[in-house]
Amino acid sequence: MVRRDPESPAAGRLKDRRRIDTGKRGEAIAAAYLERMGYVVLERNYRCRFGEIDIVARDGTTVCFVEVKSRRSARYGDPQLAVHAKKQEKMIRTARHYLAGRGLEDRPARFDVAAIRLSPDGAGAVDLIRNAFELNP
């Protein structure tokens, strides 16, 4: 039996691939959940020079910028804890860019966090935190 060094490049690529797969699975679960809750998903993975927003949706007349955080275990704590102050600042700049670029500055907007806990079978439990932080802190 060959043992792999956990710090080897191959091990690192496998870890990165699993992290990306976890994120993509979580985003798909979150988008489906939001649609069931009546949101209209406008964009996924909106990117600009300021950053990325996982999901941009509309909840009635409110534009919602949704950050999705997914976990396969509780090892690193609750998923929503990863939306720290620096991440919030980045999202605020990105959201302002989105709103200005589409002439939506006069629309109500908010930030939601979708915390996803994935089970081994790939299913996910969603904890949606509406108005997780303010556009104008």
BELSUL-V793149 format. One record per residue. N is the residue number from 1. RES is the residue in one small letter. OMEGA is omega in radians with two decimals (* if undefined). Layout:
BEGIN
n->N res->RES omega->OMEGA
n->N res->RES omega->OMEGA
END
This chain:
BEGIN
n->1 res->m omega->3.13
n->2 res->v omega->3.09
n->3 res->r omega->3.11
n->4 res->r omega->3.06
n->5 res->d omega->-3.11
n->6 res->p omega->3.13
n->7 res->e omega->-3.12
n->8 res->s omega->3.10
n->9 res->p omega->-3.14
n->10 res->a omega->3.12
n->11 res->a omega->3.11
n->12 res->g omega->3.12
n->13 res->r omega->3.12
n->14 res->l omega->3.12
n->15 res->k omega->3.10
n->16 res->d omega->-3.13
n->17 res->r omega->-3.14
n->18 res->r omega->3.11
n->19 res->r omega->3.13
n->20 res->i omega->3.12
n->21 res->d omega->3.11
n->22 res->t omega->3.13
n->23 res->g omega->-3.14
n->24 res->k omega->3.12
n->25 res->r omega->3.12
n->26 res->g omega->3.13
n->27 res->e omega->3.11
n->28 res->a omega->3.12
n->29 res->i omega->-3.12
n->30 res->a omega->-3.13
n->31 res->a omega->3.13
n->32 res->a omega->3.12
n->33 res->y omega->-3.14
n->34 res->l omega->3.12
n->35 res->e omega->3.09
n->36 res->r omega->3.14
n->37 res->m omega->3.08
n->38 res->g omega->3.06
n->39 res->y omega->2.99
n->40 res->v omega->-3.14
n->41 res->v omega->-3.13
n->42 res->l omega->-3.13
n->43 res->e omega->3.00
n->44 res->r omega->3.12
n->45 res->n omega->3.07
n->46 res->y omega->-3.12
n->47 res->r omega->2.99
n->48 res->c omega->-3.07
n->49 res->r omega->-3.11
n->50 res->f omega->-3.13
n->51 res->g omega->-3.10
n->52 res->e omega->3.01
n->53 res->i omega->-3.04
n->54 res->d omega->-3.11
n->55 res->i omega->2.97
n->56 res->v omega->-3.08
n->57 res->a omega->3.07
n->58 res->r omega->3.07
n->59 res->d omega->-2.98
n->60 res->g omega->3.12
n->61 res->t omega->-3.09
n->62 res->t omega->3.04
n->63 res->v omega->-3.10
n->64 res->c omega->3.07
n->65 res->f omega->-2.98
n->66 res->v omega->3.02
n->67 res->e omega->-3.13
n->68 res->v omega->3.07
n->69 res->k omega->-3.06
n->70 res->s omega->3.09
n->71 res->r omega->3.04
n->72 res->r omega->3.13
n->73 res->s omega->3.12
n->74 res->a omega->-3.06
n->75 res->r omega->-3.10
n->76 res->y omega->3.11
n->77 res->g omega->-3.14
n->78 res->d omega->-3.10
n->79 res->p omega->-3.07
n->80 res->q omega->3.13
n->81 res->l omega->3.13
n->82 res->a omega->3.10
n->83 res->v omega->-3.07
n->84 res->h omega->-3.04
n->85 res->a omega->-3.13
n->86 res->k omega->3.09
n->87 res->k omega->3.12
n->88 res->q omega->3.12
n->89 res->e omega->3.13
n->90 res->k omega->3.13
n->91 res->m omega->3.13
n->92 res->i omega->3.11
n->93 res->r omega->-3.14
n->94 res->t omega->3.13
n->95 res->a omega->3.10
n->96 res->r omega->3.10
n->97 res->h omega->3.13
n->98 res->y omega->-3.10
n->99 res->l omega->-3.13
n->100 res->a omega->-3.11
n->101 res->g omega->-3.12
n->102 res->r omega->3.12
n->103 res->g omega->-3.07
n->104 res->l omega->-3.09
n->105 res->e omega->-3.12
n->106 res->d omega->-3.14
n->107 res->r omega->3.01
n->108 res->p omega->-3.13
n->109 res->a omega->3.08
n->110 res->r omega->3.11
n->111 res->f omega->3.07
n->112 res->d omega->3.03
n->113 res->v omega->3.05
n->114 res->a omega->3.12
n->115 res->a omega->-3.06
n->116 res->i omega->3.02
n->117 res->r omega->-3.09
n->118 res->l omega->3.06
n->119 res->s omega->-3.12
n->120 res->p omega->-3.14
n->121 res->d omega->3.10
n->122 res->g omega->3.09
n->123 res->a omega->-3.12
n->124 res->g omega->3.03
n->125 res->a omega->-3.07
n->126 res->v omega->2.98
n->127 res->d omega->-3.12
n->128 res->l omega->3.12
n->129 res->i omega->-3.14
n->130 res->r omega->3.12
n->131 res->n omega->-3.07
n->132 res->a omega->3.05
n->133 res->f omega->-2.99
n->134 res->e omega->3.06
n->135 res->l omega->3.13
n->136 res->n omega->-3.08
n->137 res->p omega->*
END
